[in-house]
Amino acid sequence: MRYITSDEVGLIKITSIPRSTPTPKKPRTNASTPSIPPPRTLGTIDREAEIQFICFASSQQTVLVARKNGVAEYWDIEAGSIVRHHKVFEQEVDEQGKVVLNKHRKGEHFVGVADVDGTLVACTDRGNLHVMPPPTGSPAFPPGTYNLKRTLLFRAQVHSSNPHLLATGGDEQDLTLWDLSTLANPPTPKWTAKNVANDYLDMRVPIWITNLAFVSATRIITISAHSHLRLYDTTVARRPIINITVGESPLKSLGFYENGNSIQTIVSDTTGHLLDYTLDPHTKTAKLVGKFPVSPGAITSISASKDSVVVVGLDRFVRVYDQERKLARKVYLKQRLTGLLVDEVEEEVEEAEEEEKGEEDVWAEMDRVGEKEEKAPTKKLKRKK
């Protein structure tokens, strides 16, 4: 397996972990998995170029990254070079030359990027949707910059199989679907969610979507800073068909995979808790089925499948959990990680294994400190009187 990560200093790292990685005989809680070669690193260290989002482009050989400084780049990870570069937006500054911040004390930043047949689709927290055509060929959607009339967005995502669908959500911005094939200025929403009913005190329930994911063209999962986990079905109602509260901390990251008629949903909060829920759209129920070991820092990205769950976070580790939610492998990558992609490519690591064996041989040949050599018995000589 190959894991492609992004971090807060603008680097892309490619780490190969074979499926057959041997487990150490003695558990090592503070050490990385053995027999893993050092990761390949792309880019240079620049905190102003922090990578906020990373995704695959037209092929798994090319990745698209969105940076803090408003730049979007296409990287060929095999050649280790940039193949496309776009300056998507410039930071807005005031009269004193300082960056204009929103109420969360952040300047304009990306909340989602995607590549659709070479067409770059990028959205920022100010509600500015940028559609940039490919270098050659026809664009998938009308190019230009569109204002969605939505501010304080936290997440925007394009549907992978139906790329004309865009979902957005944020602080007091409920789930909204857009049709990119019929963009106009200003764009008109295709579908907008409706807030849940008032609580038992008859008070309005606040909205603050922090992440979302398409399950299908009509089903979307959202999580919020108010600990809400929700599943929407646009063919059933504008309100969520499943709505539960998960813990007390804000929810941050989301991953899922379909398991028969149910949806296995992995969510994490800002304190490092990682939980496994089963969402059943037919019975409209949610059930907590397990918990993963707590991470020392907040988890920033989750990749979930039937075989494993992979997470990265602020503690600088890539962690791989097995089907029983036990930690199977982990790798330390030095910088705080912001994104994760999982590639099924298997790479050889024979050289690393040979190096490890050689090191063990060296230790085996060394003498142990403190051992005394056995001396041959000696006869005592008696003096003649």
LUMVO-270748 format. One record per residue: y, z, x of N, C-alpha, C in turn; residue in one letter. Coordinates in steps of 0.02 Angstrom, whole numbers, padded with zeros to 5 digits, always signed. Example, Ala and Ser with C-alpha at 12.3 -4.5 7.8 and 13.67 -1.06 7.14 Angstrom:
REM LUMVO-270748
-00284+00390+00660-00225+00390+00615-00165+00390+00660A -00112+00354+00642-00053+00357+00684+00002+00394+00645S 
***
This chain:
REM LUMVO-270748
-00060+00000+00042+00000+00000+00000+00062+00000+00044M +00113-00034+00019+00175-00037+00056+00231-00009+00013R +00269+00038+00040+00322+00071+00003+00389+00052+00034Y +00434+00025-00007+00499+00003+00015+00551+00051-00013I +00587+00085+00031+00634+00137+00009+00705+00120+00032T +00753+00147-00005+00823+00142+00013+00851+00212+00021S +00906+00219+00058+00932+00286+00070+01008+00288+00069D +01034+00348+00080+01106+00360+00073+01148+00334+00131E +01117+00312+00185+01155+00285+00242+01147+00209+00247V +01121+00177+00195+01119+00105+00192+01059+00071+00223G +01006+00108+00238+00947+00079+00270+00893+00063+00219L +00855+00011+00235+00794-00006+00198+00735+00009+00245I +00686+00047+00221+00629+00063+00262+00565+00041+00227K +00520+00012+00266+00457-00014+00240+00401+00026+00273I +00365+00064+00233+00312+00108+00258+00245+00085+00229T +00196+00076+00273+00129+00054+00252+00082+00114+00255S +00051+00129+00198+00002+00183+00193-00062+00153+00165I -00115+00148+00205-00178+00119+00179-00208+00163+00126P -00244+00133+00080-00277+00171+00027-00329+00218+00056R -00358+00199+00113-00412+00238+00143-00388+00286+00196S -00324+00307+00190-00298+00354+00240-00339+00418+00241T -00366+00437+00299-00407+00498+00302-00368+00560+00289P -00399+00607+00254-00367+00671+00240-00383+00720+00296T -00333+00755+00324-00347+00801+00378-00395+00856+00357P -00438+00879+00404-00486+00930+00389-00453+00995+00367K -00399+01012+00401-00362+01073+00383-00298+01052+00347K -00282+01084+00291-00220+01066+00255-00159+01079+00298P -00114+01030+00299-00053+01037+00338+00006+01030+00291R +00034+01086+00273+00086+01086+00222+00152+01057+00246T +00166+01062+00311+00231+01040+00336+00226+00978+00380N +00171+00941+00375+00163+00883+00417+00150+00821+00375A +00168+00764+00401+00157+00701+00366+00084+00680+00372S +00065+00631+00330-00003+00606+00332-00017+00573+00399T -00075+00587+00430-00091+00557+00494-00107+00483+00487P -00113+00448+00544-00135+00378+00548-00088+00330+00513S -00024+00345+00512+00025+00301+00480+00075+00279+00534I +00083+00213+00543+00131+00190+00594+00203+00204+00572P +00251+00205+00618+00321+00216+00600+00345+00161+00552P +00390+00177+00506+00415+00127+00459+00458+00075+00494P +00460+00015+00466+00507-00036+00488+00574-00023+00455R +00627-00025+00493+00694-00010+00467+00737-00072+00469T +00771-00086+00413+00816-00143+00408+00887-00117+00395L +00935-00147+00428+01005-00128+00418+01030-00080+00471G +01093-00061+00464+01124-00013+00509+01152+00046+00469T +01160+00102+00503+01184+00162+00470+01258+00156+00451I +01272+00164+00387+01341+00161+00362+01342+00198+00295D +01373+00256+00293+01374+00295+00231+01414+00262+00176R +01462+00220+00194+01500+00184+00143+01458+00128+00112E +01402+00112+00144+01357+00061+00118+01293+00092+00089A +01298+00153+00065+01241+00185+00032+01211+00140-00020E +01144+00136-00021+01109+00094-00070+01099+00134-00134I +01129+00110-00188+01124+00145-00252+01066+00120-00294Q +01048+00055-00286+00991+00027-00323+00956-00024-00279F +00890-00028-00290+00849-00078-00255+00797-00105-00303I +00786-00171-00301+00736-00202-00345+00710-00265-00312C +00653-00288-00335+00627-00352-00310+00668-00409-00339F +00676-00462-00301+00710-00522-00324+00659-00572-00350A +00667-00635-00331+00623-00687-00358+00551-00679-00335S +00541-00648-00276+00474-00635-00251+00473-00566-00219S +00413-00541-00206+00408-00475-00175+00422-00477-00101Q +00440-00536-00076+00461-00541-00006+00536-00530-00001Q +00571-00535-00057+00644-00527-00058+00663-00468-00103T +00707-00425-00078+00731-00369-00119+00806-00375-00126V +00831-00351-00183+00902-00350-00198+00926-00278-00195L +00980-00266-00157+01008-00198-00152+01080-00199-00174V +01101-00145-00206+01171-00136-00228+01199-00075-00191A +01256-00085-00159+01283-00034-00114+01345+00000-00143R +01360+00057-00114+01417+00098-00136+01483+00061-00129K +01489+00016-00079+01552-00019-00066+01561-00081-00109N +01519-00090-00161+01527-00146-00207+01493-00209-00185G +01451-00205-00134+01416-00264-00108+01345-00267-00135V +01322-00327-00152+01252-00339-00170+01222-00387-00120A +01163-00371-00094+01132-00412-00042+01060-00428-00060E +01039-00487-00040+00969-00508-00044+00940-00504+00026Y +00886-00466+00035+00854-00458+00100+00784-00489+00099W +00771-00529+00150+00703-00553+00162+00669-00500+00205D +00625-00461+00176+00597-00403+00211+00545-00423+00263I +00519-00484+00259+00472-00507+00310+00510-00528+00372E +00564-00566+00362+00605-00589+00419+00654-00535+00441A +00669-00487+00397+00716-00434+00415+00788-00458+00417G +00806-00505+00373+00873-00533+00374+00902-00539+00304S +00969-00543+00301+01005-00552+00237+01007-00626+00221I +00986-00644+00160+00986-00714+00140+01042-00730+00090V +01069-00679+00056+01127-00688+00012+01170-00626+00013R +01235-00636+00007+01283-00581+00009+01336-00593-00044H +01349-00542-00086+01401-00547-00137+01445-00485-00136H +01510-00495-00138+01557-00440-00149+01570-00438-00225K +01537-00391-00259+01538-00391-00332+01604-00362-00359V +01627-00306-00330+01689-00276-00354+01725-00240-00297F +01789-00230-00307+01831-00191-00261+01849-00125-00295E +01850-00071-00256+01869-00006-00284+01942-00007-00308Q +01953+00020-00367+02021+00026-00393+02056+00084-00358E +02117+00073-00335+02155+00126-00300+02220+00139-00337V +02247+00200-00328+02311+00217-00360+02369+00199-00314D +02429+00223-00332+02489+00206-00293+02487+00235-00223E +02450+00290-00214+02445+00321-00148+02388+00293-00107Q +02354+00244-00133+02299+00213-00096+02233+00249-00102G +02228+00297-00147+02166+00334-00156+02124+00303-00211K +02059+00308-00203+02012+00278-00251+02019+00315-00318V +02024+00277-00372+02029+00306-00439+01960+00333-00459V +01957+00397-00478+01894+00430-00495+01889+00440-00570L +01827+00441-00595+01817+00457-00666+01811+00533-00675N +01793+00555-00733+01792+00628-00746+01736+00663-00708K +01687+00624-00683+01634+00653-00641+01651+00648-00567H +01714+00631-00553+01741+00627-00485+01704+00575-00444R +01692+00518-00474+01661+00462-00439+01702+00399-00449K +01706+00358-00396+01738+00293-00402+01691+00245-00437G +01714+00184-00447+01672+00134-00480+01608+00123-00439E +01552+00120-00472+01488+00113-00438+01438+00076-00482H +01386+00050-00450+01334+00014-00487+01293+00063-00529F +01274+00040-00589+01226+00078-00631+01163+00036-00645V +01161-00024-00618+01102-00066-00626+01113-00135-00598G +01060-00164-00568+01063-00232-00543+00996-00266-00559V +00997-00332-00563+00935-00370-00574+00946-00441-00551A +00891-00473-00533+00891-00544-00516+00850-00581-00567D +00880-00632-00598+00845-00672-00649+00846-00745-00625V +00792-00767-00595+00786-00835-00570+00844-00854-00525D +00863-00808-00481+00918-00822-00435+00986-00801-00459G +00993-00787-00524+01057-00765-00552+01063-00689-00544T +01117-00667-00514+01129-00595-00503+01163-00565-00564L +01133-00512-00591+01162-00475-00647+01174-00404-00622V +01237-00382-00624+01255-00315-00600+01303-00283-00649A +01294-00218-00660+01337-00181-00707+01362-00118-00672C +01425-00100-00686+01454-00040-00656+01468+00012-00710T +01486+00072-00687+01497+00128-00734+01558+00115-00778D +01603+00070-00759+01662+00055-00800+01646+00008-00857R +01583-00015-00861+01565-00062-00913+01577-00134-00895G +01589-00148-00831+01600-00216-00808+01532-00248-00791N +01516-00302-00826+01453-00338-00815+01469-00401-00776L +01438-00408-00717+01450-00465-00674+01388-00510-00674H +01398-00573-00689+01345-00623-00687+01364-00675-00635V +01324-00681-00581+01340-00726-00526+01286-00778-00519M +01304-00843-00517+01255-00896-00515+01218-00900-00448P +01160-00932-00446+01124-00940-00383+01159-00992-00339P +01143-00994-00274+01175-01044-00230+01160-01115-00251P +01100-01127-00276+01081-01194-00300+01048-01187-00369T +01053-01239-00408+01022-01238-00474+01068-01210-00528G +01042-01208-00588+01081-01185-00645+01073-01110-00655S +01127-01075-00675+01121-01003-00687+01081-00988-00750P +01048-00931-00751+01009-00911-00810+01054-00893-00869A +01114-00868-00854+01161-00847-00906+01231-00871-00888F +01277-00873-00935+01345-00895-00920+01377-00850-00866P +01396-00878-00809+01425-00836-00756+01495-00811-00775P +01513-00754-00745+01579-00725-00757+01575-00649-00757G +01632-00618-00771+01636-00545-00776+01654-00527-00847T +01613-00484-00877+01621-00466-00948+01631-00390-00952Y +01677-00370-00995+01688-00298-01006+01652-00278-01070N +01604-00232-01063+01564-00211-01120+01599-00161-01165L +01660-00141-01146+01696-00090-01184+01657-00025-01186K +01623-00010-01132+01585+00052-01125+01603+00083-01058R +01628+00145-01059+01645+00179-00996+01596+00237-00985T +01596+00263-00925+01552+00317-00905+01478+00300-00917L +01461+00238-00902+01390+00219-00905+01353+00249-00846L +01290+00269-00858+01248+00297-00806+01189+00251-00788F +01171+00207-00835+01113+00165-00821+01118+00100-00862R +01101+00046-00828+01094-00020-00860+01031-00052-00833A +00990-00079-00877+00928-00109-00854+00912-00172-00893Q +00888-00223-00855+00867-00286-00884+00792-00284-00896V +00770-00310-00953+00698-00312-00968+00664-00362-00921H +00608-00341-00891+00576-00383-00840+00546-00446-00870S +00515-00442-00929+00483-00500-00960+00530-00539-01005S +00579-00507-01032+00630-00539-01074+00698-00526-01043N +00714-00562-00988+00774-00545-00949+00840-00556-00983P +00839-00585-01044+00902-00592-01080+00922-00527-01113H +00877-00477-01114+00891-00412-01145+00917-00363-01093L +00973-00332-01108+01004-00281-01065+01013-00218-01105L +00992-00161-01077+01002-00095-01110+01050-00053-01069A +01095-00018-01102+01143+00025-01068+01146+00093-01103T +01168+00144-01064+01177+00211-01091+01215+00253-01041G +01247+00307-01065+01285+00349-01019+01312+00411-01053G +01367+00437-01025+01399+00497-01051+01437+00479-01115D +01412+00505-01171+01438+00489-01238+01435+00414-01251E +01385+00382-01221+01371+00311-01234+01298+00306-01252Q +01284+00300-01317+01214+00299-01339+01181+00232-01320D +01116+00230-01326+01078+00171-01307+01103+00109-01344L +01116+00056-01306+01142-00006-01334+01105-00065-01302T +01086-00114-01342+01054-00175-01318+01102-00233-01322L +01100-00277-01270+01143-00335-01266+01100-00397-01254W +01123-00454-01279+01090-00518-01268+01130-00558-01217D +01104-00564-01156+01140-00598-01103+01146-00673-01114L +01103-00701-01156+01105-00774-01167+01162-00795-01213S +01193-00746-01246+01249-00763-01292+01311-00722-01274T +01324-00717-01210+01381-00677-01187+01447-00709-01207L +01495-00667-01225+01563-00689-01240+01609-00633-01218A +01673-00645-01219+01722-00594-01199+01763-00573-01260N +01757-00511-01285+01709-00460-01262+01639-00471-01293P +01586-00451-01258+01518-00459-01285+01507-00415-01347P +01463-00438-01390+01445-00402-01451+01376-00372-01443T +01367-00306-01456+01301-00276-01449+01251-00307-01497P +01190-00314-01475+01136-00338-01518+01108-00282-01561K +01106-00221-01532+01078-00163-01568+01108-00100-01537W +01125-00052-01579+01153+00011-01555+01117+00069-01588T +01098+00118-01547+01062+00177-01573+01110+00222-01612A +01080+00263-01653+01118+00312-01692+01098+00381-01670K +01147+00426-01663+01133+00493-01639+01087+00530-01688N +01050+00578-01661+01006+00618-01702+01047+00662-01749V +01014+00691-01798+01049+00735-01846+01077+00797-01811A +01125+00829-01842+01154+00891-01814+01100+00944-01805N +01114+00991-01759+01065+01043-01745+01065+01096-01800D +01027+01150-01789+01019+01201-01841+01084+01238-01856Y +01133+01233-01811+01199+01262-01824+01247+01211-01855L +01219+01152-01872+01257+01097-01900+01311+01072-01852D +01294+01075-01787+01339+01050-01735+01312+00984-01708M +01357+00940-01689+01338+00875-01662+01300+00883-01596R +01247+00844-01589+01208+00845-01526+01241+00798-01476V +01260+00823-01417+01294+00780-01368+01248+00725-01340P +01279+00670-01317+01242+00614-01289+01260+00607-01215I +01209+00601-01173+01223+00590-01102+01159+00560-01070W +01149+00496-01080+01091+00462-01053+01098+00455-00977I +01048+00478-00940+01050+00473-00867+01003+00419-00840T +00952+00400-00880+00906+00348-00858+00870+00320-00920N +00845+00259-00913+00809+00227-00968+00760+00176-00940L +00713+00156-00982+00662+00108-00962+00636+00070-01022A +00628+00004-01014+00597-00037-01066+00521-00029-01063F +00491-00011-01120+00418-00013-01126+00398-00082-01151V +00435-00108-01198+00427-00176-01224+00495-00200-01246S +00497-00258-01277+00562-00285-01299+00593-00243-01354A +00552-00202-01389+00578-00162-01445+00573-00087-01434T +00539-00065-01381+00531+00007-01368+00563+00025-01302R +00605+00077-01305+00642+00099-01245+00638+00174-01240I +00626+00199-01179+00626+00271-01166+00692+00290-01133I +00720+00346-01154+00781+00372-01122+00772+00445-01105T +00808+00467-01053+00813+00538-01036+00886+00555-01030I +00903+00620-01034+00974+00637-01035+00988+00700-00993S +01052+00709-00979+01074+00769-00943+01069+00831-00986A +01056+00823-01051+01046+00880-01096+00972+00892-01109H +00930+00866-01063+00857+00878-01063+00821+00845-01121S +00849+00791-01148+00816+00756-01204+00773+00699-01177H +00711+00696-01200+00667+00640-01188+00656+00605-01255L +00674+00540-01259+00672+00505-01323+00638+00437-01315R +00605+00417-01369+00576+00351-01374+00605+00316-01435L +00633+00256-01423+00663+00217-01477+00618+00157-01493Y +00617+00138-01557+00585+00077-01579+00635+00040-01622D +00662-00015-01596+00717-00049-01631+00695-00081-01696T +00630-00090-01706+00605-00119-01768+00594-00067-01823T +00599-00003-01804+00586+00051-01852+00650+00084-01876V +00691+00106-01829+00752+00142-01848+00801+00142-01790A +00863+00160-01804+00913+00166-01751+00908+00234-01717R +00879+00282-01751+00868+00347-01719+00801+00347-01683R +00792+00391-01634+00729+00392-01596+00670+00412-01640P +00612+00381-01627+00552+00400-01664+00519+00461-01632I +00535+00474-01568+00513+00536-01534+00573+00566-01500I +00583+00630-01510+00640+00665-01480+00619+00736-01463N +00614+00753-01399+00594+00820-01377+00642+00844-01323I +00643+00910-01313+00682+00940-01259+00634+00961-01203T +00650+00941-01143+00608+00954-01084+00643+01004-01039V +00622+01067-01039+00652+01117-00996+00724+01130-01011G +00760+01154-00960+00830+01172-00969+00877+01135-00921E +00849+01102-00871+00890+01068-00821+00900+00995-00841S +00954+00963-00816+00965+00892-00831+00908+00849-00804P +00887+00801-00843+00835+00754-00822+00867+00698-00782L +00832+00677-00729+00863+00630-00681+00824+00565-00673K +00758+00569-00665+00718+00509-00650+00663+00500-00701S +00640+00437-00705+00593+00418-00758+00545+00365-00733L +00482+00373-00750+00431+00322-00736+00380+00324-00791G +00344+00268-00801+00295+00267-00856+00243+00214-00842F +00187+00218-00878+00138+00164-00882+00102+00171-00948Y +00080+00114-00974+00046+00114-01039-00028+00130-01029E -00052+00173-01072-00122+00195-01069-00153+00188-01139N -00178+00128-01154-00203+00115-01221-00146+00111-01271G -00150+00151-01323-00097+00152-01374-00041+00201-01358N -00050+00240-01305+00001+00290-01287+00039+00268-01224S +00092+00305-01210+00135+00291-01152+00137+00354-01109I +00109+00349-01049+00113+00406-01002+00181+00405-00969Q +00220+00456-00981+00289+00459-00958+00297+00515-00908T +00322+00498-00848+00334+00547-00795+00409+00557-00789I +00432+00619-00797+00503+00634-00793+00515+00690-00742V +00574+00688-00712+00593+00741-00665+00663+00764-00680S +00678+00826-00660+00745+00853-00671+00780+00863-00604D +00839+00893-00606+00879+00901-00545+00854+00957-00500T +00804+00994-00522+00777+01049-00482+00710+01033-00450T +00687+00971-00456+00625+00951-00423+00562+00957-00465G +00567+00977-00528+00509+00980-00571+00488+00910-00594H +00423+00897-00593+00396+00832-00610+00342+00843-00664L +00354+00814-00723+00311+00828-00781+00281+00764-00808L +00221+00771-00836+00183+00714-00863+00176+00723-00939D +00204+00677-00977+00201+00679-01051+00164+00619-01077Y +00129+00629-01132+00098+00574-01169+00138+00563-01233T +00167+00502-01239+00205+00484-01298+00162+00437-01340L +00153+00454-01404+00114+00413-01449+00159+00383-01503D +00176+00318-01498+00222+00288-01547+00194+00286-01617P +00128+00285-01624+00098+00279-01690+00101+00345-01729H +00085+00400-01694+00090+00465-01727+00158+00498-01718T +00200+00466-01676+00268+00490-01661+00267+00562-01634K +00221+00573-01587+00214+00639-01557+00220+00634-01480T +00237+00689-01450+00240+00695-01377+00203+00757-01355A +00164+00752-01302+00124+00808-01279+00129+00814-01203K +00143+00875-01179+00143+00888-01108+00070+00894-01084L +00049+00849-01039-00020+00849-01018-00029+00875-00946V +00025+00884-00910+00016+00910-00843+00082+00916-00805G +00079+00955-00751+00136+00964-00707+00115+00949-00635K +00161+00918-00598+00150+00904-00528+00179+00961-00486F +00158+00967-00423+00188+01018-00380+00264+01008-00376P +00301+01063-00376+00374+01060-00375+00398+01035-00307V +00445+00988-00307+00474+00963-00245+00533+01006-00224S +00547+01012-00158+00603+01053-00135+00671+01026-00157P +00676+00961-00170+00740+00932-00190+00732+00888-00251G +00789+00866-00278+00787+00823-00337+00753+00757-00321A +00715+00732-00369+00680+00668-00362+00726+00613-00387I +00735+00560-00347+00782+00507-00364+00749+00444-00392T +00684+00435-00379+00650+00375-00404+00576+00389-00413S +00546+00360-00465+00476+00370-00482+00444+00302-00495I +00384+00292-00466+00344+00233-00481+00276+00258-00505S +00258+00242-00567+00198+00270-00597+00149+00215-00616A +00084+00228-00605+00031+00183-00626-00030+00225-00643S -00083+00193-00666-00144+00230-00684-00177+00261-00622K -00167+00231-00564-00199+00255-00503-00161+00310-00468D -00094+00307-00470-00055+00355-00432+00016+00359-00459S +00050+00412-00438+00121+00421-00452+00156+00431-00384V +00206+00390-00371+00242+00393-00307+00314+00413-00321V +00340+00460-00283+00409+00483-00293+00445+00488-00226V +00511+00480-00228+00554+00493-00171+00612+00536-00195V +00644+00570-00147+00699+00614-00168+00742+00636-00111G +00782+00686-00126+00831+00711-00078+00799+00750-00021L +00735+00767-00026+00702+00804+00028+00676+00757+00083D +00689+00690+00075+00675+00639+00126+00601+00621+00131R +00559+00640+00083+00488+00624+00085+00470+00571+00033F +00422+00529+00052+00385+00489+00003+00322+00527-00013V +00312+00542-00077+00253+00580-00097+00210+00538-00144R +00145+00537-00130+00097+00500-00170+00049+00549-00202V +00045+00549-00269+00001+00594-00306-00057+00553-00335Y -00116+00584-00337-00174+00549-00365-00178+00559-00440D -00234+00537-00470-00242+00541-00542-00245+00613-00568Q -00262+00659-00524-00265+00730-00544-00200+00767-00529E -00148+00729-00513-00081+00756-00498-00081+00798-00435R -00126+00787-00391-00128+00823-00327-00096+00779-00274K -00063+00811-00226-00029+00774-00172-00082+00742-00128L -00083+00676-00125-00132+00640-00084-00104+00622-00016A -00041+00599-00014-00011+00579+00049+00064+00591+00045R +00094+00600+00103+00167+00605+00106+00191+00583+00174K +00252+00555+00175+00281+00530+00236+00354+00551+00239V +00376+00576+00297+00445+00597+00307+00485+00539+00335Y +00543+00523+00303+00582+00465+00322+00654+00481+00344L +00668+00542+00362+00730+00564+00395+00792+00565+00350K +00806+00513+00311+00866+00511+00270+00850+00528+00197Q +00901+00549+00160+00893+00561+00088+00881+00494+00053R +00828+00491+00015+00806+00428-00015+00836+00419-00084L +00855+00357-00100+00888+00343-00163+00849+00295-00208T +00801+00258-00180+00764+00210-00220+00695+00196-00191G +00651+00168-00233+00582+00156-00213+00554+00094-00247L +00519+00053-00208+00480-00003-00233+00410+00003-00204L +00360-00013-00245+00290-00010-00223+00262-00080-00222V +00236-00100-00164+00206-00166-00155+00132-00157-00141D +00090-00199-00172+00018-00192-00166-00009-00219-00100E +00034-00245-00057+00011-00275+00005-00021-00222+00050V -00079-00239+00077-00113-00194+00124-00100-00219+00195E -00078-00175+00239-00067-00193+00308-00113-00155+00354E -00131-00185+00410-00177-00153+00458-00141-00097+00494E -00178-00043+00505-00150+00014+00542-00199+00036+00596V -00240-00013+00621-00291+00005+00671-00260+00032+00734E -00203+00003+00753-00170+00024+00815-00150+00097+00812E -00124+00118+00755-00102+00188+00747-00162+00234+00751A -00220+00213+00722-00279+00255+00723-00305+00263+00793E -00302+00207+00833-00325+00211+00902-00282+00258+00942E -00216+00256+00930-00172+00300+00966-00187+00373+00951E -00203+00387+00887-00218+00456+00869-00282+00479+00902E -00334+00435+00904-00396+00453+00936-00385+00467+01010K -00343+00425+01042-00330+00436+01113-00297+00503+01125G -00252+00523+01081-00219+00588+01089-00269+00645+01083E -00317+00638+01035-00367+00691+01027-00411+00696+01089E -00427+00638+01121-00467+00639+01182-00431+00676+01238D -00366+00665+01243-00327+00699+01296-00330+00774+01286V -00322+00797+01224-00324+00869+01211-00394+00897+01225W -00446+00858+01211-00514+00882+01221-00529+00891+01295A -00498+00848+01338-00512+00851+01410-00474+00907+01445E -00423+00935+01413-00383+00986+01446-00418+01053+01445M -00408+01092+01499-00437+01159+01504-00399+01207+01460D -00434+01255+01433-00402+01305+01391-00371+01360+01434R -00311+01378+01417-00277+01431+01454-00310+01498+01439V -00322+01537+01491-00350+01604+01481-00424+01608+01495G -00457+01548+01500-00528+01551+01514-00539+01565+01589E -00584+01609+01606-00597+01627+01676-00662+01594+01699K -00660+01570+01760-00720+01540+01788-00771+01594+01805E -00833+01577+01790-00886+01625+01805-00901+01626+01880E -00905+01685+01908-00917+01692+01980-00991+01708+01991K -01017+01679+02045-01087+01693+02062-01095+01765+02085A -01149+01795+02067-01159+01866+02087-01164+01872+02164P -01134+01924+02191-01134+01934+02263-01170+02000+02281T -01203+01998+02340-01238+02059+02363-01191+02103+02402K -01196+02168+02390-01154+02215+02427-01187+02231+02494K -01148+02228+02547-01174+02243+02613-01163+02317+02630L -01216+02348+02655-01210+02419+02674-01198+02424+02749K -01152+02465+02768-01138+02476+02839-01188+02525+02868R -01209+02511+02930-01254+02557+02965-01214+02615+02990K -01243+02673+02980-01209+02734+03003-01224+02745+03076K 
***
